């Protein structure tokens, strides 16, 4: 047995002569919420389809729970909410979930208990007998989320799960993800809502042009990205030299300096140095870099083939 829910080795998918995904190697441990990020056309959806055996790779290997993703025992442990879905519009919500439960081989007695629980969890208990054709896009997204959890999966793929949802709906999805994680479920999350990823994910991979260009834990990414803004009356070279050991000088624009520090506890030391050098301080403001800032820096660095620098 392996402690990895997902494992890929040199995964590649070509359409004609164009690689949509190339040399993709990933390891996702069980119980982790893993974010998969990249710009449009980077290869995210193609990767998800290969992981689910909906698209066959041109080369490389995919393993889910150390088995081929087409293995029936593997499929029984997986839930999936696709980005672009078309559900059976003539069915009512409870009928839709009953159908999918039967496809999973779940018993009728189990489904009679499970379906009301899930509809309540996603805020659709009052709409259980409404036809899906009457559902809004956000309601369809939520019933799709219930479908992805129906078989009590150990691994859930969520492809843009908050698309079309209002802020309350996005909060509901966050709560569901936290609940799944608390139950030990592994979640593979592909989302353009980076604020949601920042809140929910343990680790993230950034993909661009079919390649993973950076991978790290959210804790590491955010801990190294505190920006301090200093605005003074005039900069002295000796003050700039004194500040160098405290962080990285990112940009000096007139009287405003932006620098990165590893710990906000250095902010008082920065203020002390400014006063010791007889410089008038007008602004000293620490600001945590967001995942969006990090995303833009990493993708831009990859496109200019340079190192990642914030």
Residue frames relative to the residue before (quaternion, step in Angstrom):
aa qw qx qy qz dx dy dz
X 1.0000 0.0000 0.0000 0.0000 0.00 0.00 0.00
X 0.2522 -0.7620 0.5803 0.1381 3.54 -1.18 0.67
X 0.4045 -0.6961 0.5273 0.2716 3.57 -1.20 0.46
X 0.5464 0.5905 -0.4012 0.4379 3.58 1.27 0.36
X 0.3346 -0.7241 0.5667 0.2064 3.55 -0.95 0.90
X 0.7909 0.1076 -0.0274 0.6017 3.59 1.06 -0.83
X 0.0828 0.7716 -0.6272 0.0660 3.53 -1.01 0.85
X 0.0106 0.7830 -0.6216 0.0183 3.56 -0.82 1.01
X 0.1359 -0.7828 0.6041 0.0620 3.55 -1.17 0.64
X 0.8478 -0.1685 0.0710 0.4978 3.55 -0.64 1.25
X 0.1500 0.8262 -0.5221 0.1491 3.54 0.94 0.96
X 0.0245 0.7991 -0.5963 0.0726 3.55 -0.93 0.97
X 0.0001 0.7772 -0.6293 0.0016 3.54 -1.09 0.79
X 0.0950 -0.7964 0.5971 0.0117 3.52 -0.76 1.13
X 0.1352 -0.7244 0.6678 0.1049 3.52 -1.19 0.69
X 0.7737 -0.0425 -0.0289 0.6315 3.54 -0.10 1.30
X 0.7605 -0.3060 0.2526 0.5140 3.56 -0.75 -1.04
X 0.6139 0.5662 -0.3387 0.4334 3.58 1.29 -0.02
X 0.2910 -0.7591 0.5528 0.1831 3.61 -0.69 1.03
X 0.2733 -0.7453 0.5865 0.1611 3.57 -0.81 1.03
X 0.7614 0.0553 -0.0220 0.6455 3.55 1.21 -0.69
X 0.0398 0.8130 -0.5801 0.0297 3.58 -0.90 0.85
X 0.8761 0.0065 -0.0362 0.4807 3.51 -1.09 0.95
X 0.2723 0.7827 -0.5069 0.2370 3.56 0.91 0.98
X 0.0329 0.7876 -0.6112 0.0711 3.55 -0.59 1.19
X 0.0637 0.8048 -0.5792 0.1133 3.57 -0.64 1.21
X 0.0393 -0.7453 0.6621 0.0684 3.52 -1.29 0.47
X 0.0370 -0.7942 0.6060 -0.0252 3.56 -0.69 1.15
X 0.3226 -0.7691 0.5170 0.1925 3.62 -0.45 1.15
X 0.6042 -0.5423 0.4369 0.3872 3.54 -1.25 0.44
X 0.8035 0.2989 -0.2366 0.4573 3.54 -1.10 0.79
X 0.5832 0.5930 -0.3697 0.4142 3.59 1.25 -0.01
X 0.2858 -0.6835 0.6357 0.2166 3.54 -1.26 0.58
X 0.0710 -0.8385 0.5381 -0.0483 3.53 -0.28 1.36
X 0.2168 -0.7902 0.5654 0.0943 3.57 -0.72 1.13
X 0.1431 -0.7791 0.6092 0.0374 3.54 -0.95 0.97
X 0.0060 0.8584 -0.5026 0.1027 3.54 -0.14 1.36
X 0.2803 0.7462 -0.5780 0.1748 3.53 -1.16 0.63
X 0.5978 -0.5627 0.4156 0.3915 3.60 -1.20 0.34
X 0.6898 -0.4392 0.3583 0.4504 3.55 -1.31 0.13
X 0.8129 0.2492 -0.1921 0.4901 3.56 -0.96 0.89
X 0.4611 0.7090 -0.4332 0.3115 3.59 1.26 0.16
X 0.6017 -0.5737 0.3633 0.4206 3.60 1.20 -0.38
X 0.3722 0.7619 -0.4708 0.2433 3.60 1.25 0.18
X 0.7127 0.4504 -0.2753 0.4619 3.59 0.72 -1.03
X 0.6142 0.5336 -0.3504 0.4639 3.60 1.05 -0.69
X 0.6327 0.5299 -0.3275 0.4601 3.58 1.01 -0.79
X 0.6504 0.5137 -0.3201 0.4590 3.58 0.89 -0.92
X 0.6622 0.5066 -0.3087 0.4577 3.60 0.94 -0.86
X 0.6484 0.4944 -0.3282 0.4769 3.60 1.04 -0.68
X 0.6329 0.5341 -0.3360 0.4486 3.58 1.01 -0.76
X 0.7261 0.4050 -0.2246 0.5082 3.57 1.15 -0.65
X 0.4416 -0.7107 0.4318 0.3369 3.58 1.32 0.04
X 0.3829 0.6902 -0.5104 0.3413 3.58 1.09 0.71
X 0.7411 0.1567 -0.1117 0.6432 3.55 1.32 -0.44
X 0.3489 -0.7448 0.5298 0.2072 3.57 -0.85 0.93
X 0.4443 -0.6952 0.4887 0.2837 3.62 -0.86 0.86
X 0.5306 -0.6050 0.4896 0.3356 3.55 -1.24 0.53
X 0.7656 -0.1172 0.0738 0.6283 3.55 1.18 -0.64
X 0.6328 0.5194 -0.4013 0.4107 3.54 -1.27 0.29
X 0.3696 -0.7401 0.5359 0.1688 3.54 -1.33 0.11
X 0.1552 -0.7511 0.6359 0.0864 3.53 -1.21 0.71
X 0.0017 0.7721 -0.6355 0.0051 3.56 -1.02 0.85
X 0.0837 -0.7470 0.6577 0.0495 3.55 -1.03 0.91
X 0.8160 -0.0463 -0.0352 0.5751 3.57 -0.59 1.17
X 0.6295 -0.5763 0.2998 0.4263 3.56 1.10 0.85
X 0.6227 0.4691 -0.3658 0.5083 3.57 1.16 0.67
X 0.5971 -0.5273 0.4451 0.4090 3.55 -1.27 0.28
X 0.5356 -0.6645 0.4054 0.3276 3.63 -0.89 0.83
X 0.6281 0.5335 -0.3453 0.4491 3.63 1.19 -0.34
X 0.4791 0.6779 -0.4386 0.3444 3.59 1.24 -0.25
X 0.5148 -0.6757 0.4230 0.3153 3.65 -0.74 0.97
X 0.6424 0.5183 -0.3318 0.4568 3.60 1.01 -0.74
X 0.6311 0.5172 -0.3246 0.4784 3.56 1.14 -0.64
X 0.6608 0.5211 -0.3083 0.4435 3.57 0.85 -0.96
X 0.6349 0.5501 -0.3263 0.4333 3.57 1.06 -0.72
X 0.7020 0.4539 -0.2550 0.4860 3.59 1.24 -0.40
X 0.6625 0.5156 -0.2698 0.4717 3.59 1.34 -0.01
X 0.1172 -0.7488 0.6474 0.0801 3.55 -1.18 0.75
X 0.0845 -0.8166 0.5709 -0.0092 3.57 -1.09 0.70
X 0.0564 -0.7399 0.6696 0.0332 3.53 -1.02 0.96
X 0.2340 -0.8000 0.5337 0.1424 3.64 -0.31 1.17
X 0.5977 -0.5613 0.4279 0.3801 3.55 -1.24 0.41
X 0.7801 0.1908 -0.0894 0.5890 3.58 0.86 -0.97
X 0.0662 0.8173 -0.5633 0.1015 3.55 -0.27 1.26
X 0.1078 -0.7420 0.6559 0.0873 3.53 -1.30 0.52
X 0.1247 -0.8182 0.5599 0.0395 3.53 -0.29 1.26
X 0.6382 -0.5321 0.4015 0.3851 3.56 -1.33 0.29
X 0.2618 -0.8385 0.4563 0.1418 3.58 0.07 1.31
X 0.6471 0.5316 -0.3261 0.4385 3.61 1.16 -0.49
X 0.6147 0.5450 -0.3470 0.4524 3.59 1.28 -0.21
X 0.4299 -0.6291 0.5714 0.3049 3.51 -1.29 0.43
X 0.6953 -0.5038 0.3008 0.4151 3.59 -1.20 0.53
X 0.6954 0.4596 -0.2973 0.4655 3.60 0.82 -0.91
X 0.6257 0.5225 -0.3415 0.4679 3.63 1.11 -0.60
X 0.6197 0.5525 -0.3242 0.4535 3.55 1.06 -0.81
X 0.6973 0.4505 -0.2709 0.4873 3.57 0.89 -0.93
X 0.6021 0.5475 -0.3577 0.4580 3.60 1.08 -0.64
X 0.6385 0.5295 -0.3238 0.4550 3.59 0.96 -0.85
X 0.6961 0.4615 -0.2823 0.4720 3.58 0.83 -0.96
X 0.6217 0.5353 -0.3452 0.4557 3.58 1.06 -0.65
X 0.6381 0.5121 -0.3188 0.4785 3.57 1.05 -0.74
X 0.6244 0.5274 -0.3367 0.4676 3.59 1.07 -0.72
X 0.6585 0.4845 -0.3000 0.4917 3.58 1.15 -0.61
X 0.4794 -0.6711 0.4395 0.3560 3.59 1.21 -0.31
X 0.3741 0.7282 -0.4929 0.2947 3.58 1.20 0.42
X 0.5148 -0.6538 0.4593 0.3107 3.57 -1.08 0.70
X 0.6272 -0.5537 0.3982 0.3763 3.55 -1.23 0.54
X 0.6556 0.5147 -0.3182 0.4517 3.59 0.97 -0.82
X 0.6348 0.5180 -0.3228 0.4738 3.58 1.03 -0.77
X 0.6761 0.4986 -0.2975 0.4535 3.59 0.91 -0.90
X 0.6223 0.5478 -0.3500 0.4360 3.61 1.02 -0.68
X 0.6774 0.4386 -0.2798 0.5201 3.59 1.20 -0.51
X 0.7006 0.5174 -0.2719 0.4094 3.54 0.90 -1.02
X 0.6705 0.5397 -0.3163 0.3990 3.60 0.84 -0.94
X 0.6735 0.4652 -0.3267 0.4725 3.68 0.80 -0.80
X 0.6116 0.5544 -0.3520 0.4413 3.60 1.04 -0.71
X 0.7039 0.4692 -0.2696 0.4601 3.57 0.87 -0.97
X 0.6445 0.5138 -0.3320 0.4587 3.59 0.96 -0.80
X 0.6317 0.5058 -0.3268 0.4882 3.57 1.09 -0.67
X 0.6400 0.5474 -0.3214 0.4329 3.58 0.97 -0.87
X 0.7625 0.3465 -0.1942 0.5108 3.62 0.96 -0.83
X 0.5720 -0.6575 0.3558 0.3374 3.58 1.23 0.37
X 0.5826 0.5909 -0.3674 0.4200 3.58 1.13 0.58
X 0.2913 0.7881 -0.5051 0.1974 3.62 1.18 0.30
X 0.6877 0.4853 -0.2845 0.4588 3.59 0.99 -0.80
X 0.7276 0.4039 -0.2244 0.5071 3.60 1.25 -0.34
X 0.2878 0.8101 -0.4777 0.1808 3.57 1.26 0.33
X 0.7587 0.3649 -0.1952 0.5030 3.60 1.05 -0.71
X 0.4830 0.6364 -0.4475 0.4017 3.59 1.26 0.39
X 0.4870 -0.6522 0.4878 0.3153 3.59 -0.98 0.78
X 0.5679 -0.6226 0.4199 0.3370 3.56 -1.05 0.80
X 0.5632 0.6019 -0.3889 0.4114 3.61 1.15 -0.47
X 0.6842 0.4644 -0.2743 0.4909 3.59 1.22 -0.45
X 0.5259 0.6494 -0.4011 0.3753 3.58 1.28 -0.16
X 0.4470 -0.6305 0.5590 0.3004 3.55 -1.22 0.57
X 0.6804 -0.4683 0.3480 0.4436 3.58 -1.27 0.19
X 0.6566 0.5150 -0.3172 0.4505 3.57 0.98 -0.79
X 0.6453 0.5058 -0.3173 0.4765 3.58 1.04 -0.75
X 0.6290 0.5182 -0.3341 0.4735 3.59 1.03 -0.74
X 0.6191 0.5407 -0.3414 0.4559 3.56 1.05 -0.77
X 0.6915 0.4848 -0.2808 0.4561 3.57 0.96 -0.87
X 0.6509 0.4773 -0.3360 0.4854 3.61 0.99 -0.68
X 0.5988 0.5469 -0.3516 0.4677 3.57 1.19 -0.54
X 0.6240 0.5233 -0.3298 0.4774 3.56 1.10 -0.71
X 0.6247 0.5223 -0.3332 0.4754 3.60 1.04 -0.75
X 0.6319 0.5327 -0.3215 0.4621 3.58 1.02 -0.83
X 0.6626 0.5200 -0.3074 0.4429 3.60 0.99 -0.85
X 0.7243 0.4122 -0.2363 0.4997 3.60 1.18 -0.50
X 0.4090 0.7814 -0.4266 0.2003 3.56 1.28 -0.31
X 0.7713 0.3809 -0.1851 0.4751 3.60 0.85 -0.98
X 0.4504 -0.6947 0.4312 0.3586 3.58 1.31 0.35
X 0.0611 0.8553 -0.5125 0.0449 3.61 0.79 0.99
X 0.4138 -0.6798 0.5472 0.2592 3.52 -1.28 0.46
X 0.7538 0.1790 -0.1223 0.6203 3.57 1.33 -0.24
X 0.0493 -0.8017 0.5955 -0.0144 3.57 -0.76 1.09
X 0.1987 -0.7469 0.6264 0.1019 3.55 -0.95 0.98
X 0.0407 -0.7878 0.6143 -0.0182 3.56 -0.72 1.11
X 0.0889 -0.8064 0.5847 -0.0050 3.56 -0.42 1.28
X 0.8105 -0.1844 0.0475 0.5540 3.58 -0.22 1.35
X 0.0671 0.8618 -0.5012 0.0404 3.62 0.76 0.99
X 0.7236 0.4207 -0.2605 0.4811 3.64 1.13 -0.42
X 0.3666 0.7306 -0.4942 0.2962 3.58 1.24 0.24
X 0.8223 0.2027 -0.1663 0.5050 3.57 -0.81 1.02
X 0.5993 0.5691 -0.3678 0.4263 3.59 1.24 0.02
X 0.4344 -0.6559 0.5462 0.2878 3.55 -1.17 0.63
X 0.7388 -0.4180 0.2608 0.4598 3.64 -1.21 0.14
X 0.6392 0.5104 -0.3408 0.4635 3.61 1.02 -0.69
X 0.6468 0.5151 -0.3136 0.4669 3.57 1.03 -0.78
X 0.6494 0.5059 -0.3227 0.4672 3.59 1.00 -0.77
X 0.6234 0.5193 -0.3437 0.4728 3.57 1.06 -0.69
X 0.6205 0.5440 -0.3401 0.4511 3.58 1.00 -0.79
X 0.6534 0.5031 -0.3155 0.4696 3.60 0.95 -0.87
X 0.6243 0.5290 -0.3406 0.4630 3.60 0.99 -0.79
X 0.6616 0.5065 -0.3087 0.4589 3.57 0.93 -0.89
X 0.6356 0.5230 -0.3242 0.4663 3.58 1.03 -0.78
X 0.6464 0.5158 -0.3209 0.4616 3.58 0.95 -0.87
X 0.6480 0.5080 -0.3203 0.4684 3.59 0.96 -0.84
X 0.6485 0.5150 -0.3225 0.4584 3.57 0.98 -0.81
X 0.6475 0.5103 -0.3194 0.4672 3.59 0.95 -0.86
X 0.6482 0.5143 -0.3219 0.4601 3.58 0.95 -0.84
X 0.6455 0.5242 -0.3222 0.4525 3.59 0.97 -0.83
X 0.6799 0.4658 -0.2769 0.4941 3.57 1.19 -0.57
X 0.5837 -0.6186 0.3538 0.3891 3.59 1.30 0.06
X 0.4416 0.6993 -0.4517 0.3346 3.57 1.27 0.21
X 0.3551 -0.6999 0.5797 0.2192 3.56 -1.11 0.76
X 0.1021 -0.7996 0.5911 0.0295 3.59 -0.92 0.93
X 0.1458 -0.7470 0.6457 0.0623 3.53 -0.92 1.03
X 0.0548 -0.8506 0.5201 -0.0543 3.54 -0.25 1.35
X 0.0632 -0.7601 0.6467 0.0043 3.52 -0.81 1.12
X 0.2052 0.8000 -0.5307 0.1903 3.59 -0.46 1.17
X 0.3744 -0.6962 0.5664 0.2331 3.53 -1.24 0.63
X 0.5861 0.5495 -0.3761 0.4616 3.59 1.26 -0.22
X 0.1925 -0.8449 0.4886 0.1019 3.55 0.20 1.30
X 0.5858 0.5650 -0.3856 0.4348 3.59 1.10 -0.51
X 0.6306 0.5186 -0.3327 0.4719 3.59 1.10 -0.66
X 0.6400 0.5225 -0.3153 0.4669 3.57 1.00 -0.86
X 0.6408 0.5468 -0.3185 0.4347 3.56 0.95 -0.91
X 0.6938 0.4769 -0.2708 0.4668 3.57 1.00 -0.83
X 0.8083 0.3761 -0.1512 0.4270 3.57 0.85 -0.99
X 0.7137 0.5139 -0.2729 0.3900 3.62 0.99 -0.74
X 0.4167 -0.6757 0.5541 0.2506 3.54 -1.22 0.66
X 0.7980 0.0181 0.0620 0.5992 3.56 0.99 -0.92
X 0.1276 -0.8004 0.5833 0.0528 3.57 -1.11 0.65
X 0.1770 -0.7305 0.6466 0.1300 3.52 -1.30 0.53
X 0.2366 -0.7507 0.6028 0.1308 3.55 -1.03 0.87
X 0.0886 -0.8051 0.5863 0.0121 3.56 -0.71 1.11
X 0.0486 0.7809 -0.6204 0.0537 3.56 -1.03 0.83
X 0.8461 0.0064 -0.0461 0.5310 3.54 -0.91 0.99
X 0.7430 -0.4590 0.2159 0.4366 3.53 0.93 0.99
X 0.7005 0.4276 -0.2617 0.5079 3.60 1.27 0.07
X 0.4240 -0.6423 0.5610 0.3050 3.56 -1.16 0.57
X 0.1543 -0.8278 0.5369 0.0522 3.57 -0.56 1.17
X 0.7953 -0.0261 -0.0112 0.6055 3.60 1.23 -0.25
X 0.0003 0.7806 -0.6247 0.0221 3.55 -1.11 0.76
X 0.1913 0.7770 -0.5762 0.1666 3.56 -0.89 0.93
X 0.5598 -0.5484 0.4749 0.4004 3.54 -1.32 0.12
X 0.5842 -0.5668 0.4324 0.3879 3.57 -1.16 0.52
X 0.6198 0.5600 -0.3493 0.4245 3.58 1.00 -0.78
X 0.6797 0.4792 -0.2959 0.4699 3.60 0.91 -0.86
X 0.6488 0.5311 -0.3250 0.4375 3.56 0.93 -0.86
X 0.7416 0.4246 -0.2395 0.4609 3.55 0.83 -0.98
X 0.6251 0.5620 -0.3525 0.4114 3.61 1.08 -0.60
X 0.7258 0.4195 -0.2447 0.4873 3.59 1.12 -0.58
X 0.6900 0.5085 -0.2580 0.4458 3.55 1.24 0.11
X 0.3329 0.7004 -0.5540 0.3029 3.57 0.87 0.94
X 0.1684 -0.7926 0.5828 0.0607 3.53 -0.68 1.15
X 0.1520 -0.7661 0.6186 0.0853 3.56 -1.02 0.84
X 0.1950 -0.7714 0.6003 0.0817 3.55 -0.84 1.08
X 0.0365 -0.7882 0.6143 -0.0077 3.58 -0.79 1.06
X 0.0138 -0.7738 0.6332 0.0065 3.56 -0.97 0.92
X 0.0187 -0.8093 0.5838 -0.0622 3.54 -0.69 1.17
X 0.6447 -0.5142 0.3742 0.4241 3.58 -1.28 0.04
X 0.7714 -0.1595 0.1132 0.6055 3.59 1.06 -0.73
X 0.3817 -0.7368 0.5156 0.2134 3.56 -1.03 0.82
X 0.2201 -0.7445 0.6176 0.1256 3.53 -1.12 0.84
X 0.5609 -0.6216 0.4158 0.3551 3.63 -0.90 0.79
X 0.6593 0.5144 -0.3243 0.4423 3.59 0.98 -0.81
X 0.6189 0.5226 -0.3484 0.4717 3.62 1.12 -0.56
X 0.6334 0.5209 -0.3332 0.4651 3.58 0.95 -0.80
X 0.6470 0.5119 -0.3154 0.4690 3.58 1.02 -0.80
X 0.6603 0.5128 -0.3081 0.4540 3.59 1.00 -0.80
X 0.6717 0.5048 -0.2963 0.4541 3.59 1.11 -0.63
X 0.5034 0.7076 -0.4058 0.2851 3.59 1.16 -0.56
X 0.6875 0.4827 -0.3250 0.4345 3.69 0.82 -0.79
X 0.6568 0.5495 -0.3091 0.4137 3.61 1.18 -0.46
X 0.8049 -0.1089 0.0891 0.5765 3.60 1.18 -0.32
X 0.5625 -0.5795 0.4660 0.3614 3.51 -1.35 -0.14
X 0.3710 -0.7027 0.5609 0.2321 3.55 -0.86 0.99
X 0.1957 -0.8067 0.5509 0.0863 3.55 -0.59 1.13
X 0.8038 -0.1371 0.1425 0.5611 3.56 0.74 -1.00
X 0.1145 -0.7566 0.6414 0.0561 3.54 -1.06 0.88
X 0.0258 0.8017 -0.5912 0.0845 3.54 -0.53 1.24
X 0.8095 -0.1442 0.0474 0.5672 3.55 -0.12 1.31
X 0.8038 -0.2191 0.1877 0.5203 3.55 -0.57 -1.16
X 0.6369 0.5233 -0.3218 0.4659 3.61 1.27 0.07
X 0.1089 -0.7863 0.6076 0.0253 3.55 -0.86 1.06
X 0.1368 -0.7551 0.6361 0.0808 3.57 -1.03 0.87
X 0.0667 0.8050 -0.5843 0.0787 3.58 -0.75 1.03
X 0.3724 -0.7134 0.5535 0.2145 3.55 -1.21 0.62
X 0.0614 -0.7838 0.6177 0.0166 3.54 -0.99 0.89
X 0.4916 -0.6711 0.4721 0.2916 3.58 -1.16 0.55
X 0.7981 0.1344 -0.0379 0.5862 3.57 1.17 -0.55
X 0.4579 -0.6995 0.4759 0.2732 3.58 -0.83 0.97
X 0.5245 0.6498 -0.4093 0.3675 3.60 1.22 -0.26
X 0.6001 0.5581 -0.3721 0.4358 3.60 1.23 -0.24
X 0.4524 0.7112 -0.4502 0.2946 3.63 1.21 -0.22
X 0.6564 0.4861 -0.3454 0.4621 3.69 0.82 -0.75
X 0.6336 0.5224 -0.3393 0.4588 3.60 1.04 -0.71
X 0.6140 0.5379 -0.3451 0.4632 3.59 1.04 -0.70
X 0.6583 0.5074 -0.3045 0.4653 3.58 0.92 -0.93
X 0.6489 0.5306 -0.3167 0.4439 3.56 0.97 -0.88
X 0.6531 0.5124 -0.3128 0.4616 3.61 0.97 -0.83
X 0.6248 0.5394 -0.3452 0.4467 3.57 0.97 -0.80
X 0.6968 0.4620 -0.2800 0.4718 3.60 0.85 -0.95
X 0.6346 0.5419 -0.3366 0.4363 3.60 1.00 -0.76
X 0.7136 0.4201 -0.2563 0.4986 3.58 1.11 -0.59
X 0.5275 -0.6900 0.3840 0.3135 3.56 1.24 0.37
X 0.4668 0.6582 -0.4521 0.3800 3.57 1.14 0.64
X 0.4290 -0.7025 0.5111 0.2476 3.56 -1.00 0.90
X 0.2172 -0.7946 0.5585 0.0974 3.59 -0.69 1.14
X 0.1589 -0.8053 0.5685 0.0553 3.58 -0.76 1.10
X 0.8064 0.0042 0.0216 0.5909 3.59 1.11 -0.60
X 0.0656 0.7479 -0.6584 0.0538 3.54 -1.09 0.87
X 0.1353 0.8297 -0.5113 0.1785 3.55 -0.16 1.32
X 0.2198 -0.7609 0.5946 0.1383 3.62 -0.62 1.10
X 0.0051 -0.7926 0.6093 -0.0226 3.58 -1.05 0.78
X 0.3648 -0.7276 0.5421 0.2089 3.54 -0.82 1.07
X 0.4154 -0.6847 0.5395 0.2600 3.57 -0.88 0.95
X 0.3669 -0.7282 0.5372 0.2158 3.57 -0.97 0.86
X 0.6529 -0.4875 0.3924 0.4267 3.54 -1.30 0.20
X 0.5924 0.5627 -0.3692 0.4429 3.59 1.09 -0.58
X 0.6324 0.5182 -0.3269 0.4740 3.61 0.98 -0.83
X 0.6684 0.5043 -0.2936 0.4612 3.56 0.93 -0.96
X 0.6275 0.5501 -0.3228 0.4465 3.57 0.97 -0.92
X 0.6817 0.4874 -0.2921 0.4608 3.59 0.80 -1.01
X 0.6593 0.5165 -0.3135 0.4475 3.60 0.93 -0.87
X 0.6811 0.4931 -0.2954 0.4535 3.58 0.89 -0.93
X 0.6882 0.4746 -0.2942 0.4633 3.60 0.85 -0.92
X 0.6565 0.4986 -0.3207 0.4664 3.60 0.95 -0.80
X 0.6347 0.5245 -0.3317 0.4605 3.58 1.01 -0.76
X 0.6500 0.5110 -0.3178 0.4642 3.58 0.99 -0.81
X 0.6892 0.4928 -0.2968 0.4405 3.59 0.91 -0.84
X 0.7132 0.3635 -0.2679 0.5362 3.59 1.18 -0.37
X 0.4390 -0.7391 0.4178 0.2942 3.56 1.38 0.31
X 0.5180 0.6187 -0.4311 0.4038 3.54 0.98 0.83
X 0.6525 -0.4970 0.3734 0.4334 3.61 -1.26 0.08
X 0.5244 -0.6174 0.4757 0.3428 3.54 -1.19 0.51
X 0.1028 0.7653 -0.6275 0.0999 3.51 -0.83 1.08
X 0.2927 -0.7419 0.5764 0.1779 3.54 -0.93 0.91
